[in-house]
Amino acid sequence: MAASRLAALFLPMWFALFSSRGVEGQVFPLDEYDTHVRNYLASLENLAFDIAVTNQTLDGEMRFEDDSSVVTMPGHFRVKTTTRIRDKDSVETRTEWELLRPDGFFLIRETPEGKHLLKEIDLSITSPLSLDPTPGIGVLLNPITNTQYPLIRLLRGGMRKTHVVNPTSFSKRAATSDTPYTLRVSNSINGNRSDAEIRLNERWLIKSSKLTSDNLELTRDIAYTEFGERLLPSRITIKRAGASGPGFVAEFRNYKAYQGSLPDFSLTQFGLPEPRGASSMYQAGSRWYLWLTGLALAALGIGAVLRWHAKKRAA
C-alpha cells in the first residue's frame, strides 16, 4: 500500500535513473561509489531514531502522515510506522512494522485490537539494497537511492529493460564545494523521457537533484546532521514546480545510540512463528549470549588441557 502510494504520487514523475556506462569525459567511478554506499549502510547500524513524513496528492485533496520509530543493529532494521490518511471528510489510521534481517524481510500489520498479522514475507530480501520502497526503510535509504531504487543497483545494470538510461556527463568540483560531484542523465522510462541532474556531497550521498521533462520539474533536497563521525539525513523535501502544497517532507529526529539484542528483531515478539530455519538467537528466551559465552569458555578450557598434556609429554 505504501509503495503503491509513493508510486502514485511521485514515481511516475521521478525517473532519475543512473548508469556508469556512456559517460562522456570522466567515467563514473562505480567501485568508489559502491564503497561509499556500504559506508552509509554501516553508519546506520546501532541507532534508534524517529522519522516524520508528510505527503499529499498533487491536487492537495488527500494528505498522508507517517510517524516511524526505527531501531537498527548490524544487518537488522525494525521500523514501526503509524500512517494517517486524511481527506476532506475522514481520517484513516493504520500501523505496520517492517523487519529486515539477514534471513529475510517481513511486513506486519497491527490491527486496531492490537493483534499482529503477517502481511508479507520475502526471504530473498536480505539487504536494504534489495528492498522496494517502504514508508520506513525506504525513506531512510533516500541518500543512496532515487525515489524508487538504490543507485548502485541501477549503476550495476540491474534494472528492467524498459528503463533506458543515457548518462550525459559526470564532473568533479573543488573539494571545498558542498556538492563536489555532479551526474547528469537523460532517461526513457516506459516511454516517458526526462533529464536529471544529481549532486552528491563529499561522502557521495545525494545532496540535491532536479528532474525535468516536457511538462514537469521535480526537485529533491536532502539536509544532513552529524552524529559523532556519522553523517545522517535530517530533512528530505521533494517538490514539483507549480504545486500548491509542500510536497513530500521527511524529518529525522532524536538520533541516539542503540544497543539492543536479536530478539528485538524477532517475529515471536508479535506472537508470530519464526520461519523455518530461523536462528534460535531470535527467540527471546534462548539466552543466546549465554550459549556464546559458554562456547568461548569451553574452547579456552580445551586449549588449556591440550597445553597441559603437551607440557607433560615434553617433560
C-alpha positions as MATLAB code, in Angstrom:
seq = 'MAASRLAALFLPMWFALFSSRGVEGQVFPLDEYDTHVRNYLASLENLAFDIAVTNQTLDGEMRFEDDSSVVTMPGHFRVKTTTRIRDKDSVETRTEWELLRPDGFFLIRETPEGKHLLKEIDLSITSPLSLDPTPGIGVLLNPITNTQYPLIRLLRGGMRKTHVVNPTSFSKRAATSDTPYTLRVSNSINGNRSDAEIRLNERWLIKSSKLTSDNLELTRDIAYTEFGERLLPSRITIKRAGASGPGFVAEFRNYKAYQGSLPDFSLTQFGLPEPRGASSMYQAGSRWYLWLTGLALAALGIGAVLRWHAKKRAA';
ca = [
       0.000    0.000    0.000;
       2.780    2.422    0.998;
       4.832    1.555   -2.065;
       1.847    1.971   -4.373;
       1.018    5.278   -2.711;
       4.540    6.605   -3.330;
       4.330    5.368   -6.883;
       1.027    7.112   -7.419;
       2.329   10.403   -6.122;
       5.910   10.678   -7.277;
       7.353    7.675   -9.066;
       5.696    8.376  -12.421;
       7.456   11.749  -12.292;
      10.769   10.713  -10.734;
      12.733    8.879  -13.394;
      16.215    9.881  -12.327;
      17.849    6.529  -13.094;
      21.555    6.138  -13.474;
      24.250    4.095  -15.207;
      28.029    4.156  -15.239;
      28.144    3.388  -18.954;
      28.457    6.007  -21.657;
      29.580    8.990  -19.557;
      31.463   11.448  -21.755;
      34.666   12.874  -20.291;
      35.062   11.448  -16.808;
      33.771    7.944  -16.170;
      31.627    7.483  -13.094;
      33.863    5.612  -10.571;
      31.493    2.785   -9.783;
      33.712    0.880   -7.352;
      34.441    4.022   -5.362;
      30.753    4.872   -5.218;
      29.971    1.320   -4.094;
      32.365    1.755   -1.169;
      30.580    4.938   -0.070;
      27.202    3.192   -0.301;
      28.495    0.451    2.023;
      29.881    3.092    4.369;
      26.489    4.788    4.573;
      24.754    1.499    5.358;
      27.336    0.844    8.081;
      26.663    4.314    9.544;
      23.037    3.281   10.111;
      23.973    0.445   12.470;
      23.181    0.512   16.202;
      20.886    3.526   16.045;
      17.454    4.499   17.354;
      15.588    7.479   15.884;
      12.245    8.757   14.570;
      11.036    9.819   11.118;
       8.051   12.113   10.494;
       6.791   12.213    6.891;
       4.099   14.355    5.304;
       2.943   13.880    1.729;
      -0.041   14.812   -0.369;
      -1.600   14.290   -3.740;
      -0.832   16.921   -6.372;
      -4.294   18.448   -6.100;
      -3.962   18.705   -2.309;
      -7.168   16.750   -1.755;
      -5.510   13.939    0.233;
      -2.736   14.148    2.819;
      -0.562   11.344    4.210;
       1.245   11.493    7.547;
       3.712    8.786    8.626;
       5.314    8.621   12.074;
       8.044    5.983   12.223;
      10.277    4.741   15.024;
      13.438    2.925   13.928;
      15.978    0.708   15.690;
      18.919   -0.972   13.973;
      21.722   -3.431   14.537;
      24.273   -4.714   12.007;
      22.212   -6.312    9.232;
      18.926   -5.615   11.048;
      16.198   -2.956   10.813;
      12.943   -2.704   12.761;
      10.531    0.089   11.849;
       7.114    0.824   13.308;
       5.080    3.222   11.145;
       1.709    4.714   12.009;
       0.052    6.237    8.934;
      -2.837    8.700    8.891;
      -4.594    9.283    5.573;
      -6.621   12.471    5.610;
      -9.123   13.786    3.111;
     -11.849   16.416    3.481;
     -14.282   14.126    5.262;
     -12.340   11.396    7.063;
      -9.115   10.140    8.619;
      -7.896    6.565    8.221;
      -5.187    5.259   10.558;
      -3.093    2.094   10.310;
       0.113    0.741   11.855;
       2.671   -1.524   10.205;
       6.020   -2.976   11.239;
       8.953   -3.672    8.933;
      11.574   -6.231    9.916;
      14.661   -6.651    7.749;
      17.116   -9.350    8.812;
      19.862  -11.409    7.158;
      17.256  -14.158    6.651;
      14.508  -12.087    5.022;
      12.063   -9.177    5.023;
       8.795   -9.251    6.981;
       5.895   -6.776    6.890;
       3.460   -6.977    9.805;
       0.071   -5.257   10.058;
      -1.157   -4.251   13.509;
      -4.940   -4.407   13.905;
      -6.943   -1.828   15.905;
      -7.337   -4.537   18.568;
      -3.567   -4.813   18.929;
      -3.175   -8.122   17.114;
      -0.423   -8.657   14.551;
      -0.844  -10.213   11.125;
       1.997  -11.220    8.816;
       1.177   -9.268    5.658;
       4.288  -10.028    3.599;
       7.335  -12.281    3.810;
      10.209  -12.393    1.311;
      13.199  -14.490    2.319;
      15.120  -13.384   -0.795;
      15.410   -9.811    0.539;
      18.336   -9.805    2.952;
      19.753   -6.314    2.390;
      18.320   -2.791    2.165;
      19.751   -2.630   -1.363;
      17.265   -5.315   -2.445;
      14.231   -3.639   -0.911;
      11.497   -1.862   -2.867;
      10.195    1.438   -1.428;
       8.683    1.292    2.059;
       7.473    4.079    4.372;
      10.291    3.432    6.857;
      13.429    1.827    5.474;
      12.769    3.240    2.014;
      12.783    6.820    3.319;
      15.929    6.193    5.361;
      17.777    4.986    2.250;
      16.951    8.113    0.247;
      20.561    9.417    0.307;
      21.652    6.413   -1.774;
      18.531    5.937   -3.878;
      16.324    7.679   -6.310;
      12.686    7.623   -5.195;
      12.391    4.026   -6.235;
      15.620    2.009   -6.189;
      19.188    2.155   -4.830;
      21.533    3.864   -7.269;
      24.049    1.068   -7.034;
      21.516   -1.393   -8.466;
      20.867    0.949  -11.358;
      24.560    1.572  -11.884;
      25.225   -2.161  -11.947;
      22.630   -2.591  -14.694;
      20.155   -4.462  -12.525;
      17.014   -2.712  -13.762;
      14.268   -3.588  -16.185;
      14.779   -3.488  -19.946;
      12.127   -0.773  -20.140;
      14.500    1.575  -18.283;
      16.823    3.119  -20.878;
      19.426    5.428  -19.341;
      21.937    7.613  -21.188;
      24.373    9.401  -18.867;
      25.473   12.659  -20.450;
      28.170   13.872  -18.044;
      29.930   13.314  -14.762;
      32.081   16.030  -13.221;
      34.077   16.822  -10.090;
      34.328   20.236   -8.474;
      36.768   21.605   -5.944;
      36.912   19.643   -2.717;
      35.671   22.730   -0.833;
      32.281   22.548   -2.580;
      29.396   21.026   -0.613;
      28.418   19.143   -3.782;
      31.733   18.164   -5.406;
      30.208   15.526   -7.706;
      27.537   16.014  -10.367;
      25.957   13.367  -12.579;
      23.617   14.265  -15.455;
      21.476   11.714  -17.255;
      18.737   11.511  -19.862;
      16.152    8.773  -19.470;
      13.400    6.993  -21.294;
      11.361    5.104  -18.721;
       8.413    3.156  -20.057;
       8.298    5.698  -22.886;
       8.486    8.720  -20.553;
      11.508   10.891  -21.326;
      13.269   13.091  -18.789;
      16.608   14.692  -17.922;
      18.095   14.754  -14.441;
      20.948   16.418  -12.617;
      22.129   14.750   -9.398;
      24.541   16.432   -6.994;
      26.466   14.379   -4.431;
      28.238   15.598   -1.306;
      31.780   14.740   -0.209;
      30.618   11.321    1.053;
      28.829   10.566   -2.233;
      25.397   10.960   -0.650;
      22.682   12.730   -2.629;
      22.509   16.396   -1.659;
      20.075   17.565   -4.329;
      18.615   16.555   -7.663;
      16.448   18.083  -10.340;
      14.380   16.266  -12.929;
      12.808   17.945  -15.954;
      10.612   16.803  -18.815;
       8.216   18.496  -21.224;
       5.606   19.092  -18.521;
       7.454   18.521  -15.271;
      10.121   19.923  -12.977;
      10.775   17.998   -9.791;
      13.411   18.862   -7.186;
      14.755   16.926   -4.235;
      16.910   18.363   -1.430;
      18.479   16.422    1.437;
      19.965   18.066    4.530;
      22.296   16.184    6.877;
      23.364   16.246   10.501;
      26.461   14.885   12.204;
      26.146   12.182   14.847;
      29.668   11.547   16.049;
      31.584   10.706   12.885;
      28.410    9.727   11.041;
      26.630   11.922    8.501;
      22.919   11.166    8.672;
      19.856   12.684    6.956;
      17.952   15.329    8.879;
      15.386   16.508    6.293;
      14.273   15.453    2.817;
      12.000   17.513    0.589;
      10.642   16.566   -2.828;
       8.559   19.154   -4.648;
       7.014   19.633   -8.049;
       7.318   23.088   -9.612;
       3.980   24.866   -9.580;
       2.440   22.580   -6.950;
       0.358   24.372   -4.352;
       1.484   22.302   -1.360;
       4.847   21.455    0.211;
       5.035   18.045   -1.481;
       6.960   15.265    0.273;
       8.762   16.192    3.502;
      10.638   13.774    5.794;
      12.209   14.896    9.073;
      14.622   12.685   11.050;
      14.676   13.243   14.809;
      16.169   12.015   18.084;
      19.198   10.099   16.857;
      20.791    8.096   19.660;
      22.957    5.009   20.065;
      21.092    1.720   20.362;
      22.471   -1.412   21.973;
      19.746   -3.994   21.524;
      19.642   -7.741   21.060;
      18.496  -10.079   18.302;
      15.150  -10.880   19.995;
      14.258   -7.203   19.341;
      14.015   -8.225   15.676;
      12.073  -11.443   16.144;
       8.648  -12.393   14.883;
       7.841  -14.089   18.186;
       7.571  -10.689   19.902;
       4.463  -10.174   17.737;
       3.084  -13.623   18.554;
       4.086  -14.898   15.109;
       6.149  -18.021   14.327;
       9.679  -17.697   13.057;
      10.270  -19.012    9.528;
      11.677  -22.499    9.187;
      15.414  -22.476    9.672;
      15.483  -19.169   11.567;
      18.228  -18.841   14.152;
      17.253  -19.652   17.746;
      19.034  -16.432   18.677;
      15.831  -14.576   17.712;
      13.971  -16.356   20.496;
      13.655  -14.058   23.496;
      14.093  -16.940   25.944;
      17.026  -18.555   24.218;
      19.664  -16.516   26.092;
      21.898  -16.800   23.065;
      24.594  -14.687   24.675;
      24.980  -17.338   27.403;
      25.489  -20.011   24.753;
      28.172  -17.920   23.070;
      29.870  -17.288   26.400;
      29.725  -20.996   27.244;
      31.228  -21.966   23.909;
      34.047  -19.466   24.373;
      34.824  -20.775   27.888;
      34.725  -24.356   26.634;
      37.178  -23.504   23.884;
      39.538  -21.907   26.425;
      39.250  -24.949   28.669;
      40.037  -27.372   25.877;
      43.030  -25.253   24.904;
      44.356  -25.306   28.475;
      44.018  -29.099   28.689;
      45.846  -29.598   25.407;
      48.674  -27.339   26.503;
      48.971  -29.226   29.834;
      49.226  -32.583   28.032;
      51.806  -31.171   25.644;
      53.985  -29.954   28.530;
      53.618  -33.321   30.310;
      54.792  -35.254   27.253;
      57.695  -32.868   26.800;
      58.790  -33.463   30.415;
];
